[in-house]
Each structure stands twice: as C-alpha cells, then as structure tokens.
Amino acid sequence: MTLWQRLKDNATLYVGLLVVFYMLAPIAVIALFSFNDPTGKFNFEWVGFTTEYWANAFDNQEINDSLWLSIRLAFFTSLGATILGTLIALALVRYEFFGRKAANLLIVIPIATPEVVIGAALLSLFVYASASLGFTTLLIAHIMFSISFAVIVVRSRLIGFDRRLEEAAADLGASPLTTFFKVTLPLLLPGIAGALMLTFALSVDDFVISNFNAGSSVTFPLYIFGANQRGIPVQVNVIATMLFLVAVIAITFVILQQRRVEKLVEKRADDDNKASVAIPI
Amino acid sequence: MESEPENVDSADTAEVRSDGSGDVSLRGVTKDFGSFTAVDDIDLDIADGEFFTMLGPSGCGKTTTLRMIAGFEQPTAGKVLIDGKDVAGEPPYKRPTNTVFQNYALFPHMTLEENVAFGLKRKKVPKAEIQRRVSEELERVGLGREAKRKPAQLSGGQQQRVALARALVNLPKVLLLDEPLGALDLKLRKGLQVELKRIQEEVGITFVYVTHDQEEALTMSDRIAVMNQGRIEQCADPEQVYEKPSTTFVAGFIGVSNLLPAEVRGGNEVSIVDGPTVTTPDAGRFSAGENLFAVVRPEKLDVSSPGEGPADRPGIEGIVESSLFLGTATQLGVKVADDSKLTVLVPNASEEERHRLPGGGAKVHLSWEPEHMHLVTESPNGSGPNGAGAGEVSTSEEQQQGEEAK
C-alpha cells in the first residue's frame, strides 16, 4: 500500500487529528512553557526545563491578589446568577403570564450583545449613578451577563422535568414548600450545578466587561493583560495550567456521571422490553 | 373483603383506619377544560372496601374523575365527598387518598426505601415505626432485598410494585390507581392483576381503578362504571356489565358487540330487522314500537348448515366471510345483512370438528337461545365504541363493523 493510498483511506481521521491539534496546541504551549526557565522578562522562547515555577506558583503577590479577587468575584457571581437564573427559569417554564414569550426571547439578548457594548453601557450607568468602581460594580456586571447562561442551563433541565413527581409528592402529603425542597430542587440539582460551573468559568474568564468596570481593582485576566506589556511571569502559565486542569477534571466528572445514568436507563429499558407508554388522558 | 391484613400488625392498622371509612361519593360532578367538557354531571357512590373500576376509551373522562377525587383537579360543578365529607378546595396533600400513577412517578433521586417512607415522614410518624412499616411493605410486594436501590435500577414491573407500596404504606382510606399496569407487557400485567386483587382483599382499602382494558376491569373489579364522553353509561358488577349491557356502547366496549337492529312488538315480543321475531322477557322493559338493538355474545351463537337450524330457537342466515384460528377457539365473521356482520366464537374441540367448520363463502345458519339475547338501547351520547382503540386487538375491527350496522 502506498503512502498516498493510506492517506486517502484515512483522510477523515487525519483531518480530524489536524483540527484537534489546531484546537489544543495553544493550551499545550501554555502548559509546556510553565516548565520553561526563561532568561529575560519574556517567556516566549524555550530555554530549559525547570519545575521551579510550579514549586513557587504562589510567590508573586500581584498574581495572588488578582487571582484571589477573580475567585471571590466568580464565587459570588455564580451564586447570584444561578439563584436568579433558576428562579427566572422556573417562572418561564412553569407559569403563564403576560409577556412570557417575549421574556423567553429577551433572555438571550445579553448573550448576543457584543461585550464591549455591555461593558461601555454598564460603565456609563455606573458613572451616571456616581457609583465608585470596584468589586461591587464588577459583581453587578458579572451577574448581569451571566444570568442568561444560568437561565438557559436550568431551563433545559426544567423542560424535561416530570411534573407528576410533584403531584406524587403532594399526593403523599407534602406541602408545596416541602415538595419544592424534597423533590423539585434535588432533581434540578444537575442543572443548577451546571449553571454554577458555567457562570463561575464565565466570570473568571471575563476581560472586556471587567476592563470597563473594574476601577482600580485588578482581576486575573486584567493582570495578565497588564503584565503582557512588561513581560509575563512564568507563574501565569503555571496558574493557567492549574485552572485548565481543574476545569477538565470537573467536566470529566460530569460526563462520567451522565454516562452512568444513561447506562442505568438503558439497562432498565432492556430488562423491561416494554412496548409503549400509554398516553395520559 | 374486610379480612384482617396478615403481615401487618392489626392494632396498628386499626389505629390508622379507625378515623372513618373509605367511601367516596360524587354528586353532579362536572369538569370543563375551556369549552371541552371532560366530565359531564357524574353521580357515583363507591362503598368502603370496594374494588371499583372506571372503564372507558381515551378521553372518556375517567382519569379526570380520578384526579378530582385525588385533588389534582377541582370540579367545575358538583361535589366530591370522601367519608361523607365534602373535600372541595382541599389540596391533594390534605386528602385521605393516595395515588398509584400511570408511569409510577417514583422519585428518581431516592432509594426504594426513601420512596416508600416519603408519605410516612410527612405525617411525622416515629422513625422506628417508619422503618418497620416500610420494610414490611417492601416485603409484601417482594422487593425487600432491593430496598437500597434506586428506581432506575428496577424493571417496569418492579417499579410498579414500589409505586403500589409507596401508596399503600400510608394506609389511605382510598387508593386511586390510574392505569397502573398500562405500561407493562401482557404477561406481567396478568400476574400483577392477580396480585393487586389479592392485596386489595388483604388490606381491605377502597380501590378506585382506572383502565381502558375491559378484560382487566372484568377480572379485578367488584363493580365497573363504563364511561363514554364524560358520562357513565352503566355502573354494575362485571357479570352484569358483560351479560346485560345497557347501551350499544357498553355492549361494544365490553367484548365483541354483535348488534342486530330490532323493534319491540309489545308484550314480550321483539322482532329483529330482516330476522325472526323472538319472545323474551327482556322485551317487557320497553314499550311497543321502540327501536333498539339485540346483542348476542359470540360464544352464545351456534353454527349449523342453512335450513338445518333448530326450529325451536331463533336464528338468522348469513355468509361466512372470514375464519380465524385463535388457539382456544375459532372465530368466524358472518355477514347477515348488507351492513351487518356477526362474530361467532366456536370453541376448539377436536381437529376433526374444526375441519367441519364452514369456510369462507359458505352459507350458514346462526341460532341462539332466547335468554342469551339481550336488548340494549342506542348509546345516549350517539357515539359507539368506534375508535375506542384501546379494546381487544383481535376484535376491534369487528366491533367497528358491528357498530356501523346501526
């Protein structure tokens, strides 16, 4: 078999590998250069291998401060956005009210709006209200652009929710409040957890909107952007790689969990071999 | 019926159920959904400890009626009384009823144990007692060893048992069952029918059972209400409903309807259109000139060669159109008029006898005993069992054709 023949036969595979390489190469470079031992201020050229910066990952006070600010910000953002988003999703799916359809559409607008526009708009709003820029304005801004994502994640979970489970709870003597906490909320938990993770990630990640509304506060992305002018410390690569690993582990966990549930459901369907589910009247 | 439960502590049972009986009454109950009337002015009395079935095709209002007893729906008009008490406006969690849902509605995030304990926990029953009753109940439905499993790990039949245990453990005054076996395959369904009936007799709780399966209704019930288009067409015990249906709809929905248009002559005489005049006491219920239908069940018809039919019995001539071997019997479709067809069920005796049965195209004489003929009026709702869809598979076509004969 000639080489050409082999390439032709496995074209899809090779093209796929190229695309994967294209997607992952930058991340690999970041991870690789976290082991670099640069001579100057700039960490752009491979000099030699060292684990020094991993050992001293949290040596740089500036990085630590910005990272800590980002984590606190992301924590409160994910909490605020997910609580509000869950309540909005409940209202949108469960209740009929005037303007429900419009609200369902409006909820995606912040996602579609360019970030620069949101950032600038928020800034002018804060200036108009004479609010001093800092953690509070950052938090307000982050929750604002995260809510939509939380709503979408929780809403998809709610749409598939079997309302009969709530009827069953009521039938067994549970008041509406007990039903919500014992049945509705636990079953929404995967959606809520997803919303928490997503909004946390969005907040840690955000640069554009934060840049408008941070005042003198420096979040992690803002720090990196600033440091870029004068040379990025290797610790940035180390911490970025850590964040990446945490995200990968979290996602793997979620996927494994999902697989386990799917397998159980499949097994049950096999056991049952049942024909069809009767239609409720 | 009121036999004491065997493996439940009797003192305990008495304590829980002493606060009244489980009789249910509906008085002029109507439920509208917008312009559609799902349940239309129903009156019903269900006795304590009775196995009562509401039977009918999809959309006949049986499930809506059940949901009004459970409290998931509020009637548009009329009253629901449980143990003599008007429960209007009372939410489901305050009613002395428990429901077994069509698709089980087990809580997927809880183990079987937690599922079954859910109701008792809400009632603040002491922990030790909860544990005892839950394990007893799971034992009763044969799932004692699966207590720590999650519903997703069970088969459909097992889930159904858990749903039953979860409701029964609360010892409700009334247990409401909404097509509980509807999602199971035939073999499993048969087994659970027997088991349900046994459990009902054991605990002596009132069962209100909703199904579209006529055979299920006949097997299990003390009494059956046959429903059609939001109304009750007949409410009687299974034998009565089968042997003496009151309307064309009931005759068609329960078993195969062999409907022959007829006219009452007066006295005890009724004449079948294009057929014999029969003397039967049943005709005495109607006044002369009334148009109605005569029903003869397929297994009550005898087949003989034309002209050779017994002279002392009423009969009718027809042409065999189809012959189906069903295993225990052979089913003949016999055309007796342009738009009228009768189904005949001949039990399979021997192979030899089966070969003597007339084949397609043969002329035959069908006869029956006058007392096996029952007179029914046309269904007041004007609709026959057409499109009932849910009835028995092998005969649905005949049912419809029989109906069109009107």
Chai-1 contact restraints between the chains, C-beta under 6 A:
chainA,res_idxA,chainB,res_idxB,connection_type,confidence,min_distance_angstrom,max_distance_angstrom,comment,restraint_id
A,R164,B,F101,contact,1.0,0.0,6.0,A-B,restraint_1
A,R164,B,A105,contact,1.0,0.0,6.0,A-B,restraint_2
A,L165,B,A105,contact,1.0,0.0,6.0,A-B,restraint_3
A,E167,B,F72,contact,1.0,0.0,6.0,A-B,restraint_4
A,A168,B,A105,contact,1.0,0.0,6.0,A-B,restraint_5
A,A170,B,P92,contact,1.0,0.0,6.0,A-B,restraint_6
A,A170,B,Y93,contact,1.0,0.0,6.0,A-B,restraint_7
A,D171,B,P92,contact,1.0,0.0,6.0,A-B,restraint_8
A,D171,B,N98,contact,1.0,0.0,6.0,A-B,restraint_9
A,D171,B,T99,contact,1.0,0.0,6.0,A-B,restraint_10
A,L172,B,F118,contact,1.0,0.0,6.0,A-B,restraint_11
A,L172,B,G119,contact,1.0,0.0,6.0,A-B,restraint_12
A,G173,B,Y93,contact,1.0,0.0,6.0,A-B,restraint_13
A,G173,B,G119,contact,1.0,0.0,6.0,A-B,restraint_14
A,G173,B,R122,contact,1.0,0.0,6.0,A-B,restraint_15
A,G173,B,K123,contact,1.0,0.0,6.0,A-B,restraint_16
A,A174,B,Y93,contact,1.0,0.0,6.0,A-B,restraint_17
A,A174,B,R122,contact,1.0,0.0,6.0,A-B,restraint_18
A,S175,B,Y93,contact,1.0,0.0,6.0,A-B,restraint_19
A,P186,B,H109,contact,1.0,0.0,6.0,A-B,restraint_20
A,L264,B,A152,contact,1.0,0.0,6.0,A-B,restraint_21
A,R268,B,A152,contact,1.0,0.0,6.0,A-B,restraint_22
A,D271,B,S155,contact,1.0,0.0,6.0,A-B,restraint_23
A,D272,B,S155,contact,1.0,0.0,6.0,A-B,restraint_24
A,D272,B,G156,contact,1.0,0.0,6.0,A-B,restraint_25
A,K274,B,G156,contact,1.0,0.0,6.0,A-B,restraint_26
A,K274,B,A183,contact,1.0,0.0,6.0,A-B,restraint_27
A,K274,B,D185,contact,1.0,0.0,6.0,A-B,restraint_28
A,V277,B,A183,contact,1.0,0.0,6.0,A-B,restraint_29
A,A278,B,E179,contact,1.0,0.0,6.0,A-B,restraint_30
A,A278,B,G182,contact,1.0,0.0,6.0,A-B,restraint_31
A,P280,B,Q102,contact,1.0,0.0,6.0,A-B,restraint_32
A,I281,B,S58,contact,1.0,0.0,6.0,A-B,restraint_33
A,I281,B,G59,contact,1.0,0.0,6.0,A-B,restraint_34
A,I281,B,T63,contact,1.0,0.0,6.0,A-B,restraint_35
